[in-house]
Amino acid sequence: MSHFVIIGAGQAGSSLVCKLRALGFDGEITLIGEEPVVPYQRPPLSKKYLLGEMDLERLFLRPEAFYADQNITLRLGTKVSGVDPQAKTLTVGDEVMSYDQLAFTTGSAPRTLPAAIGGDLAGVFAVRTLADVDAMQGAFDAGGHVLIIGGGYIGLEAAAVAAKKGLKVTLVEMADRILQRVACAETSDYFRSLHQSHGVEILEGVGLKELTGGEQVAGAVLSDGSELDIDFAIVGVGIIPEDSLAKDAGITLNNGIETNEYGQTSDPFIWAAGDCASFPFQGNRIRLESVPNAIDQAEIVAQNMMGGSKEYVATPWFWSDQYETKLQIAGLNSGYDEVVVRDGGDAQSHWYYRKGTLIAVDAMNDPRAYMVAKRIIEAGKTIPQEAASDPQSDLKAFLR
């Protein structure tokens, strides 16, 4: 009987093993995860869960009993120390486990601050795992002053939760503007104004020099020489693919674990999906950090592990919730040369064009614009810029 092993019990890992069973795979399946809890949703961690609006059980993708019912062996709170592709084995503690096919769904890890500048002080948190959020929950409930380091979506979402809980919030972004790496200036302007209206102090072009305190963080020195008294800090300076296990096994890396269009790595019996995997996309190679990608890519890999030859064609989309604003993003904006704004009052959207062709949209409380743009982009069509910028234009007409 074939044995498929999946390393990484997050969204991609759970999706992959469930798809294997749904497709009729009747061999042995083992899902291994370092965290001691069943696979769960990560996006609500920094939003509803941190706000106390979502119970732990609602985070779980599926109850633990589901995996037992599907004859899927869960090895939770377990670390894989090595993979031997030649022997087709992996080492878990003192145990050597054989596999017929293996998939890495190891996800990503947050970038951390060096210990030399106070990154290891108590009260310095990341936002990635359930344990991370549980650890900072008390600090949020106690009030005080929080420093958010990094003006990307994770940092902004944490700032929104802190502001809603009544904390004093200071956010520092060393780039010229928040969201500079991922969004146009118009989107940065929108969210800067949104956060400032809720009392968040945003300092752009200002980095962190060091965090200070004894064992517990108590202050921060910024790159402009200013000093802050703080009660805790949240670091949101990006994530990196968890690919060290694959690297040690001799698997080819390329901004994560390199896969072909089928999700297969440089070893024909090893696959990868989710945040840790890079794959071909429109003549380039990309790595997508999103729930939809984790699900869709994992399900394609499941089919191909069973002998299929289905290419993974990504349809990038993302979202972020901040205060009462829902941001929905369709497409990838890399290489844009023009942005047009569609301002409908409470609903606003920013449309990215490259050489006159629509490639992406940021839609704030504008689900119709998002829906139309997503379908247009996926169909390889476009919308004239004058129509996109006119809030009175009928966007759906361009779907016909």
C-alpha positions as a Markdown table, in Angstrom:
| # | Residue | x | y | z |
|---|---|---|---|---|
| 1 | Met | 0.0 | 0.0 | 0.0 |
| 2 | Ser | 1.3 | 3.4 | -1.0 |
| 3 | His | 2.3 | 5.9 | 1.8 |
| 4 | Phe | 2.0 | 9.6 | 1.1 |
| 5 | Val | 3.5 | 11.9 | 3.7 |
| 6 | Ile | 2.8 | 15.6 | 3.9 |
| 7 | Ile | 5.1 | 17.8 | 6.0 |
| 8 | Gly | 3.3 | 21.0 | 7.2 |
| 9 | Ala | -0.2 | 21.0 | 8.8 |
| 10 | Gly | -1.5 | 24.3 | 7.7 |
| 11 | Gln | -4.0 | 25.4 | 5.1 |
| 12 | Ala | -2.1 | 23.7 | 2.2 |
| 13 | Gly | -1.4 | 20.5 | 4.1 |
| 14 | Ser | -5.0 | 20.1 | 5.2 |
| 15 | Ser | -6.3 | 20.8 | 1.7 |
| 16 | Leu | -3.9 | 18.4 | 0.1 |
| 17 | Val | -4.7 | 15.4 | 2.4 |
| 18 | Cys | -8.5 | 16.0 | 2.2 |
| 19 | Lys | -8.3 | 16.2 | -1.6 |
| 20 | Leu | -6.4 | 12.9 | -1.8 |
| 21 | Arg | -9.2 | 11.2 | 0.0 |
| 22 | Ala | -11.9 | 13.0 | -2.0 |
| 23 | Leu | -10.2 | 11.7 | -5.2 |
| 24 | Gly | -10.3 | 8.2 | -3.9 |
| 25 | Phe | -6.7 | 7.6 | -2.8 |
| 26 | Asp | -6.9 | 4.6 | -0.5 |
| 27 | Gly | -3.3 | 4.4 | 0.6 |
| 28 | Glu | -1.8 | 5.5 | 3.9 |
| 29 | Ile | -1.7 | 9.3 | 4.5 |
| 30 | Thr | 0.4 | 10.9 | 7.3 |
| 31 | Leu | 0.1 | 14.7 | 7.9 |
| 32 | Ile | 2.9 | 16.1 | 10.1 |
| 33 | Gly | 2.8 | 19.5 | 11.8 |
| 34 | Glu | 5.1 | 21.2 | 14.3 |
| 35 | Glu | 2.2 | 23.0 | 16.1 |
| 36 | Pro | 0.2 | 20.9 | 18.7 |
| 37 | Val | -3.2 | 21.8 | 17.2 |
| 38 | Val | -5.2 | 20.6 | 14.2 |
| 39 | Pro | -4.8 | 22.7 | 11.0 |
| 40 | Tyr | -6.5 | 26.1 | 11.4 |
| 41 | Gln | -7.2 | 29.3 | 9.6 |
| 42 | Arg | -4.5 | 31.9 | 10.0 |
| 43 | Pro | -6.2 | 35.1 | 8.6 |
| 44 | Pro | -8.6 | 35.5 | 11.6 |
| 45 | Leu | -5.7 | 35.3 | 14.1 |
| 46 | Ser | -4.8 | 38.9 | 13.6 |
| 47 | Lys | -8.4 | 40.0 | 13.3 |
| 48 | Lys | -11.5 | 38.3 | 14.9 |
| 49 | Tyr | -9.6 | 35.9 | 17.1 |
| 50 | Leu | -7.4 | 38.6 | 18.5 |
| 51 | Leu | -10.4 | 40.8 | 19.0 |
| 52 | Gly | -12.1 | 38.0 | 20.9 |
| 53 | Glu | -14.9 | 37.7 | 18.3 |
| 54 | Met | -14.0 | 34.1 | 17.2 |
| 55 | Asp | -13.6 | 31.0 | 19.5 |
| 56 | Leu | -10.7 | 28.6 | 19.1 |
| 57 | Glu | -12.8 | 25.8 | 17.6 |
| 58 | Arg | -14.1 | 28.1 | 14.8 |
| 59 | Leu | -10.5 | 28.5 | 13.7 |
| 60 | Phe | -10.1 | 24.8 | 13.0 |
| 61 | Leu | -10.4 | 24.0 | 9.3 |
| 62 | Arg | -11.9 | 20.6 | 10.3 |
| 63 | Pro | -12.4 | 18.9 | 13.6 |
| 64 | Glu | -9.8 | 16.4 | 14.7 |
| 65 | Ala | -12.4 | 13.6 | 14.3 |
| 66 | Phe | -12.6 | 14.3 | 10.6 |
| 67 | Tyr | -9.0 | 13.2 | 10.0 |
| 68 | Ala | -9.6 | 10.0 | 12.0 |
| 69 | Asp | -12.8 | 9.3 | 10.0 |
| 70 | Gln | -10.8 | 9.7 | 6.8 |
| 71 | Asn | -8.0 | 7.5 | 8.0 |
| 72 | Ile | -5.5 | 10.3 | 7.9 |
| 73 | Thr | -2.8 | 10.0 | 10.5 |
| 74 | Leu | -2.1 | 13.3 | 12.3 |
| 75 | Arg | 1.4 | 13.7 | 13.8 |
| 76 | Leu | 1.0 | 17.1 | 15.6 |
| 77 | Gly | 3.6 | 18.8 | 17.8 |
| 78 | Thr | 6.1 | 16.9 | 15.8 |
| 79 | Lys | 9.2 | 18.1 | 14.0 |
| 80 | Val | 10.8 | 16.4 | 11.1 |
| 81 | Ser | 14.6 | 16.6 | 11.4 |
| 82 | Gly | 15.6 | 15.3 | 8.0 |
| 83 | Val | 14.5 | 13.9 | 4.6 |
| 84 | Asp | 16.5 | 11.4 | 2.6 |
| 85 | Pro | 15.3 | 11.4 | -1.0 |
| 86 | Gln | 17.5 | 8.6 | -2.0 |
| 87 | Ala | 16.2 | 6.2 | 0.7 |
| 88 | Lys | 12.7 | 7.8 | 0.5 |
| 89 | Thr | 12.6 | 8.2 | 4.3 |
| 90 | Leu | 12.2 | 11.0 | 6.8 |
| 91 | Thr | 13.3 | 11.2 | 10.4 |
| 92 | Val | 10.8 | 12.2 | 13.1 |
| 93 | Gly | 12.5 | 12.1 | 16.5 |
| 94 | Asp | 14.0 | 8.7 | 16.8 |
| 95 | Glu | 11.8 | 7.2 | 14.2 |
| 96 | Val | 12.6 | 6.7 | 10.5 |
| 97 | Met | 9.5 | 6.7 | 8.3 |
| 98 | Ser | 9.3 | 5.5 | 4.7 |
| 99 | Tyr | 7.3 | 7.3 | 2.1 |
| 100 | Asp | 6.3 | 6.6 | -1.5 |
| 101 | Gln | 5.6 | 10.2 | -2.2 |
| 102 | Leu | 6.1 | 13.3 | -0.1 |
| 103 | Ala | 4.9 | 16.9 | -0.2 |
| 104 | Phe | 6.3 | 20.0 | 1.5 |
| 105 | Thr | 3.5 | 22.3 | 2.7 |
| 106 | Thr | 5.7 | 23.9 | 5.3 |
| 107 | Gly | 4.4 | 27.5 | 4.8 |
| 108 | Ser | 6.4 | 30.5 | 5.9 |
| 109 | Ala | 7.9 | 32.1 | 9.0 |
| 110 | Pro | 7.9 | 35.7 | 10.1 |
| 111 | Arg | 11.1 | 37.7 | 9.8 |
| 112 | Thr | 12.4 | 38.5 | 13.2 |
| 113 | Leu | 14.4 | 41.4 | 14.7 |
| 114 | Pro | 18.0 | 40.6 | 15.7 |
| 115 | Ala | 18.7 | 40.0 | 19.4 |
| 116 | Ala | 21.3 | 42.8 | 19.2 |
| 117 | Ile | 18.6 | 45.4 | 18.9 |
| 118 | Gly | 16.2 | 43.9 | 21.4 |
| 119 | Gly | 14.4 | 41.4 | 19.2 |
| 120 | Asp | 14.5 | 38.7 | 21.9 |
| 121 | Leu | 13.0 | 40.9 | 24.7 |
| 122 | Ala | 9.8 | 39.7 | 26.4 |
| 123 | Gly | 6.9 | 41.6 | 25.0 |
| 124 | Val | 8.1 | 41.5 | 21.4 |
| 125 | Phe | 5.7 | 39.6 | 19.3 |
| 126 | Ala | 5.1 | 38.2 | 15.8 |
| 127 | Val | 1.8 | 37.5 | 14.2 |
| 128 | Arg | 1.9 | 34.1 | 12.6 |
| 129 | Thr | 0.8 | 31.2 | 14.8 |
| 130 | Leu | -1.9 | 30.6 | 17.3 |
| 131 | Ala | 0.7 | 30.5 | 20.0 |
| 132 | Asp | 2.0 | 34.0 | 18.9 |
| 133 | Val | -1.5 | 35.5 | 19.2 |
| 134 | Asp | -2.3 | 33.7 | 22.5 |
| 135 | Ala | 1.0 | 35.1 | 23.9 |
| 136 | Met | 0.1 | 38.7 | 23.0 |
| 137 | Gln | -3.6 | 38.5 | 24.0 |
| 138 | Gly | -2.9 | 39.7 | 27.6 |
| 139 | Ala | -1.0 | 42.7 | 26.4 |
| 140 | Phe | -3.9 | 43.8 | 24.2 |
| 141 | Asp | -6.4 | 43.4 | 27.0 |
| 142 | Ala | -4.2 | 45.4 | 29.4 |
| 143 | Gly | -4.2 | 48.5 | 27.2 |
| 144 | Gly | -1.1 | 50.7 | 27.0 |
| 145 | His | 1.1 | 51.7 | 24.2 |
| 146 | Val | 2.0 | 49.3 | 21.4 |
| 147 | Leu | 4.7 | 49.9 | 18.7 |
| 148 | Ile | 4.0 | 48.2 | 15.4 |
| 149 | Ile | 7.1 | 47.7 | 13.3 |
| 150 | Gly | 6.3 | 47.4 | 9.6 |
| 151 | Gly | 3.6 | 49.0 | 7.5 |
| 152 | Gly | 2.5 | 46.1 | 5.4 |
| 153 | Tyr | -0.9 | 44.3 | 5.7 |
| 154 | Ile | 0.0 | 42.3 | 8.8 |
| 155 | Gly | 1.2 | 45.4 | 10.6 |
| 156 | Leu | -1.8 | 47.5 | 9.6 |
| 157 | Glu | -4.2 | 44.7 | 10.6 |
| 158 | Ala | -2.6 | 44.5 | 14.0 |
| 159 | Ala | -2.7 | 48.3 | 14.3 |
| 160 | Ala | -6.5 | 48.2 | 13.5 |
| 161 | Val | -7.1 | 45.6 | 16.2 |
| 162 | Ala | -5.1 | 47.5 | 18.8 |
| 163 | Ala | -6.9 | 50.8 | 18.0 |
| 164 | Lys | -10.3 | 49.1 | 18.3 |
| 165 | Lys | -9.2 | 47.8 | 21.7 |
| 166 | Gly | -8.4 | 51.3 | 22.8 |
| 167 | Leu | -4.6 | 51.1 | 22.9 |
| 168 | Lys | -2.3 | 53.9 | 21.9 |
| 169 | Val | -0.7 | 52.8 | 18.6 |
| 170 | Thr | 2.4 | 53.9 | 16.9 |
| 171 | Leu | 3.4 | 52.3 | 13.6 |
| 172 | Val | 6.8 | 52.8 | 12.0 |
| 173 | Glu | 7.6 | 52.1 | 8.4 |
| 174 | Met | 11.2 | 52.6 | 7.2 |
| 175 | Ala | 10.1 | 52.9 | 3.5 |
| 176 | Asp | 8.8 | 56.2 | 2.2 |
| 177 | Arg | 5.2 | 55.0 | 2.6 |
| 178 | Ile | 3.2 | 52.2 | 4.1 |
| 179 | Leu | 2.4 | 49.3 | 1.7 |
| 180 | Gln | 5.1 | 50.6 | -0.6 |
| 181 | Arg | 6.2 | 47.0 | -1.6 |
| 182 | Val | 2.7 | 45.8 | -2.4 |
| 183 | Ala | 0.4 | 48.7 | -3.5 |
| 184 | Cys | 0.2 | 52.0 | -5.3 |
| 185 | Ala | 0.5 | 55.3 | -3.6 |
| 186 | Glu | -3.2 | 55.8 | -3.8 |
| 187 | Thr | -3.9 | 52.7 | -1.8 |
| 188 | Ser | -1.2 | 53.8 | 0.7 |
| 189 | Asp | -2.9 | 57.2 | 1.0 |
| 190 | Tyr | -6.3 | 55.5 | 1.6 |
| 191 | Phe | -5.1 | 53.3 | 4.4 |
| 192 | Arg | -2.9 | 56.0 | 6.0 |
| 193 | Ser | -6.0 | 58.2 | 6.2 |
| 194 | Leu | -8.1 | 55.4 | 7.5 |
| 195 | His | -5.7 | 54.6 | 10.4 |
| 196 | Gln | -5.1 | 58.2 | 11.3 |
| 197 | Ser | -8.8 | 58.7 | 11.6 |
| 198 | His | -8.8 | 56.0 | 14.3 |
| 199 | Gly | -6.0 | 57.6 | 16.2 |
| 200 | Val | -3.0 | 55.6 | 14.9 |
| 201 | Glu | 0.2 | 57.5 | 14.7 |
| 202 | Ile | 2.0 | 56.5 | 11.4 |
| 203 | Leu | 5.7 | 57.4 | 11.0 |
| 204 | Glu | 6.9 | 56.8 | 7.5 |
| 205 | Gly | 10.5 | 56.9 | 6.4 |
| 206 | Val | 11.4 | 56.1 | 10.0 |
| 207 | Gly | 13.0 | 52.8 | 11.1 |
| 208 | Leu | 13.7 | 51.1 | 14.4 |
| 209 | Lys | 17.2 | 51.5 | 15.8 |
| 210 | Glu | 16.6 | 49.4 | 18.9 |
| 211 | Leu | 14.2 | 48.2 | 21.5 |
| 212 | Thr | 15.2 | 48.9 | 25.1 |
| 213 | Gly | 14.4 | 47.4 | 28.5 |
| 214 | Gly | 15.7 | 44.8 | 30.9 |
| 215 | Glu | 14.1 | 41.5 | 30.2 |
| 216 | Gln | 10.8 | 43.1 | 29.2 |
| 217 | Val | 10.6 | 45.7 | 26.4 |
| 218 | Ala | 9.9 | 49.1 | 27.7 |
| 219 | Gly | 11.0 | 51.6 | 25.0 |
| 220 | Ala | 12.2 | 52.1 | 21.5 |
| 221 | Val | 14.8 | 54.3 | 19.8 |
| 222 | Leu | 13.9 | 55.2 | 16.3 |
| 223 | Ser | 16.2 | 56.0 | 13.3 |
| 224 | Asp | 15.4 | 59.7 | 13.6 |
| 225 | Gly | 16.7 | 59.8 | 17.2 |
| 226 | Ser | 13.3 | 60.0 | 18.8 |
| 227 | Glu | 12.5 | 57.7 | 21.8 |
| 228 | Leu | 9.2 | 56.1 | 22.8 |
| 229 | Asp | 7.9 | 54.5 | 26.0 |
| 230 | Ile | 6.0 | 51.4 | 25.0 |
| 231 | Asp | 4.4 | 48.4 | 26.7 |
| 232 | Phe | 4.9 | 45.9 | 23.9 |
| 233 | Ala | 5.9 | 45.7 | 20.2 |
| 234 | Ile | 4.6 | 43.7 | 17.2 |
| 235 | Val | 7.0 | 42.9 | 14.4 |
| 236 | Gly | 5.4 | 42.8 | 10.9 |
| 237 | Val | 8.4 | 43.0 | 8.5 |
| 238 | Gly | 7.5 | 40.2 | 6.1 |
| 239 | Ile | 7.7 | 36.5 | 6.0 |
| 240 | Ile | 10.2 | 34.0 | 4.4 |
| 241 | Pro | 9.4 | 30.5 | 3.0 |
| 242 | Glu | 10.0 | 27.6 | 5.3 |
| 243 | Asp | 12.4 | 25.7 | 3.0 |
| 244 | Ser | 15.3 | 24.7 | 5.2 |
| 245 | Leu | 14.2 | 21.0 | 5.4 |
| 246 | Ala | 14.0 | 20.8 | 1.6 |
| 247 | Lys | 17.4 | 22.6 | 1.2 |
| 248 | Asp | 19.0 | 20.1 | 3.5 |
| 249 | Ala | 17.5 | 17.3 | 1.5 |
| 250 | Gly | 19.1 | 18.7 | -1.7 |
| 251 | Ile | 15.9 | 19.9 | -3.3 |
| 252 | Thr | 16.4 | 22.9 | -5.6 |
| 253 | Leu | 15.4 | 26.3 | -4.1 |
| 254 | Asn | 14.4 | 29.4 | -5.9 |
| 255 | Asn | 12.7 | 32.0 | -3.7 |
| 256 | Gly | 11.2 | 29.0 | -1.8 |
| 257 | Ile | 11.0 | 25.4 | -3.0 |
| 258 | Glu | 11.2 | 25.4 | -6.8 |
| 259 | Thr | 8.4 | 23.5 | -8.5 |
| 260 | Asn | 7.3 | 22.9 | -12.1 |
| 261 | Glu | 3.9 | 23.7 | -13.4 |
| 262 | Tyr | 2.6 | 20.5 | -11.8 |
| 263 | Gly | 3.9 | 21.2 | -8.3 |
| 264 | Gln | 6.7 | 18.8 | -8.6 |
| 265 | Thr | 10.2 | 19.6 | -7.2 |
| 266 | Ser | 13.6 | 18.6 | -8.5 |
| 267 | Asp | 12.9 | 15.2 | -7.0 |
| 268 | Pro | 10.2 | 13.3 | -8.9 |
| 269 | Phe | 8.7 | 11.9 | -5.7 |
| 270 | Ile | 8.6 | 15.2 | -3.8 |
| 271 | Trp | 6.1 | 18.0 | -4.3 |
| 272 | Ala | 5.4 | 21.4 | -2.7 |
| 273 | Ala | 2.5 | 23.7 | -2.3 |
| 274 | Gly | 1.5 | 26.9 | -0.5 |
| 275 | Asp | 3.7 | 29.7 | 0.8 |
| 276 | Cys | 6.8 | 27.6 | 0.6 |
| 277 | Ala | 6.6 | 26.9 | -3.1 |
| 278 | Ser | 7.6 | 28.9 | -6.1 |
| 279 | Phe | 6.1 | 28.1 | -9.5 |
| 280 | Pro | 5.9 | 29.3 | -13.1 |
| 281 | Phe | 3.5 | 32.1 | -13.8 |
| 282 | Gln | 3.1 | 34.0 | -17.1 |
| 283 | Gly | 6.7 | 33.5 | -18.1 |
| 284 | Asn | 8.1 | 34.3 | -14.7 |
| 285 | Arg | 8.5 | 32.5 | -11.4 |
| 286 | Ile | 6.5 | 33.6 | -8.4 |
| 287 | Arg | 5.6 | 32.6 | -4.8 |
| 288 | Leu | 2.1 | 33.6 | -3.5 |
| 289 | Glu | 1.4 | 34.1 | 0.1 |
| 290 | Ser | -2.3 | 33.6 | 0.3 |
| 291 | Val | -5.0 | 31.2 | 1.4 |
| 292 | Pro | -6.5 | 30.8 | -2.1 |
| 293 | Asn | -3.2 | 29.8 | -3.5 |
| 294 | Ala | -2.5 | 27.4 | -0.7 |
| 295 | Ile | -5.8 | 25.6 | -1.3 |
| 296 | Asp | -5.8 | 25.6 | -5.1 |
| 297 | Gln | -2.2 | 24.6 | -5.5 |
| 298 | Ala | -2.4 | 21.9 | -2.9 |
| 299 | Glu | -5.5 | 20.4 | -4.6 |
| 300 | Ile | -3.7 | 20.3 | -8.0 |
| 301 | Val | -0.7 | 18.6 | -6.3 |
| 302 | Ala | -3.0 | 16.0 | -4.8 |
| 303 | Gln | -4.3 | 15.1 | -8.3 |
| 304 | Asn | -0.7 | 14.9 | -9.7 |
| 305 | Met | 0.6 | 12.8 | -6.8 |
| 306 | Met | -2.0 | 10.3 | -7.8 |
| 307 | Gly | -0.7 | 10.2 | -11.4 |
| 308 | Gly | -2.4 | 13.2 | -12.9 |
| 309 | Ser | -0.7 | 15.8 | -15.1 |
| 310 | Lys | -2.7 | 18.9 | -14.4 |
| 311 | Glu | -0.9 | 22.3 | -14.6 |
| 312 | Tyr | -1.5 | 24.8 | -11.8 |
| 313 | Val | -2.7 | 28.0 | -13.3 |
| 314 | Ala | -2.9 | 30.6 | -10.5 |
| 315 | Thr | -5.6 | 33.2 | -10.3 |
| 316 | Pro | -4.2 | 35.5 | -7.6 |
| 317 | Trp | -6.5 | 37.2 | -5.2 |
| 318 | Phe | -6.1 | 38.5 | -1.6 |
| 319 | Trp | -8.0 | 40.3 | 1.1 |
| 320 | Ser | -7.5 | 42.3 | 4.2 |
| 321 | Asp | -9.9 | 43.5 | 6.9 |
| 322 | Gln | -9.2 | 46.7 | 8.7 |
| 323 | Tyr | -11.8 | 48.4 | 10.9 |
| 324 | Glu | -15.0 | 48.4 | 8.8 |
| 325 | Thr | -13.1 | 48.3 | 5.6 |
| 326 | Lys | -12.7 | 45.2 | 3.5 |
| 327 | Leu | -9.9 | 45.3 | 1.0 |
| 328 | Gln | -10.2 | 42.8 | -1.9 |
| 329 | Ile | -7.3 | 42.5 | -4.4 |
| 330 | Ala | -7.5 | 40.7 | -7.7 |
| 331 | Gly | -4.5 | 40.1 | -9.9 |
| 332 | Leu | -0.8 | 41.0 | -9.5 |
| 333 | Asn | 0.2 | 44.6 | -9.9 |
| 334 | Ser | 3.9 | 44.1 | -10.6 |
| 335 | Gly | 5.1 | 46.2 | -13.5 |
| 336 | Tyr | 2.1 | 48.6 | -13.6 |
| 337 | Asp | 2.6 | 51.9 | -15.3 |
| 338 | Glu | -0.7 | 53.7 | -14.5 |
| 339 | Val | -3.3 | 53.7 | -11.8 |
| 340 | Val | -6.9 | 55.1 | -12.2 |
| 341 | Val | -9.1 | 55.7 | -9.2 |
| 342 | Arg | -12.8 | 54.9 | -9.1 |
| 343 | Asp | -14.3 | 56.9 | -6.2 |
| 344 | Gly | -17.8 | 56.0 | -5.3 |
| 345 | Gly | -17.8 | 57.6 | -1.9 |
| 346 | Asp | -17.9 | 54.7 | 0.6 |
| 347 | Ala | -16.7 | 52.4 | -2.1 |
| 348 | Gln | -13.4 | 53.1 | -3.8 |
| 349 | Ser | -11.2 | 51.1 | -6.1 |
| 350 | His | -7.7 | 51.5 | -7.7 |
| 351 | Trp | -7.2 | 50.0 | -11.1 |
| 352 | Tyr | -3.7 | 49.0 | -12.2 |
| 353 | Tyr | -2.7 | 49.1 | -15.9 |
| 354 | Arg | 0.3 | 48.0 | -17.8 |
| 355 | Lys | 0.6 | 49.3 | -21.3 |
| 356 | Gly | -3.1 | 50.0 | -21.3 |
| 357 | Thr | -4.2 | 46.5 | -20.1 |
| 358 | Leu | -5.8 | 45.9 | -16.7 |
| 359 | Ile | -3.6 | 43.7 | -14.5 |
| 360 | Ala | -4.9 | 44.2 | -11.0 |
| 361 | Val | -7.4 | 46.1 | -8.7 |
| 362 | Asp | -7.5 | 47.1 | -5.1 |
| 363 | Ala | -11.2 | 47.4 | -4.1 |
| 364 | Met | -12.1 | 49.0 | -0.7 |
| 365 | Asn | -15.7 | 48.2 | 0.3 |
| 366 | Asp | -16.3 | 47.7 | -3.5 |
| 367 | Pro | -17.1 | 44.0 | -4.0 |
| 368 | Arg | -18.7 | 44.7 | -7.4 |
| 369 | Ala | -15.5 | 46.3 | -8.8 |
| 370 | Tyr | -13.5 | 43.4 | -7.3 |
| 371 | Met | -15.8 | 40.7 | -8.8 |
| 372 | Val | -15.8 | 42.3 | -12.3 |
| 373 | Ala | -12.1 | 43.0 | -12.3 |
| 374 | Lys | -11.2 | 39.5 | -11.2 |
| 375 | Arg | -13.3 | 37.9 | -14.0 |
| 376 | Ile | -11.9 | 40.3 | -16.6 |
| 377 | Ile | -8.3 | 39.7 | -15.6 |
| 378 | Glu | -8.8 | 35.9 | -15.5 |
| 379 | Ala | -10.4 | 36.0 | -19.0 |
| 380 | Gly | -7.4 | 37.9 | -20.3 |
| 381 | Lys | -9.6 | 40.9 | -21.2 |
| 382 | Thr | -9.4 | 44.6 | -20.1 |
| 383 | Ile | -11.6 | 47.6 | -19.2 |
| 384 | Pro | -10.9 | 51.0 | -20.7 |
| 385 | Gln | -9.4 | 53.4 | -18.2 |
| 386 | Glu | -12.1 | 56.0 | -18.6 |
| 387 | Ala | -14.8 | 53.4 | -17.8 |
| 388 | Ala | -12.9 | 52.1 | -14.8 |
| 389 | Ser | -12.5 | 55.6 | -13.3 |
| 390 | Asp | -16.2 | 56.6 | -13.8 |
| 391 | Pro | -18.3 | 55.4 | -10.8 |
| 392 | Gln | -21.4 | 55.7 | -13.0 |
| 393 | Ser | -20.1 | 53.3 | -15.7 |
| 394 | Asp | -21.6 | 49.8 | -15.9 |
| 395 | Leu | -18.7 | 47.5 | -15.3 |
| 396 | Lys | -20.7 | 44.4 | -15.8 |
| 397 | Ala | -21.1 | 45.4 | -19.5 |
| 398 | Phe | -17.5 | 44.4 | -20.1 |
| 399 | Leu | -18.1 | 40.8 | -19.0 |
| 400 | Arg | -20.4 | 40.2 | -22.0 |
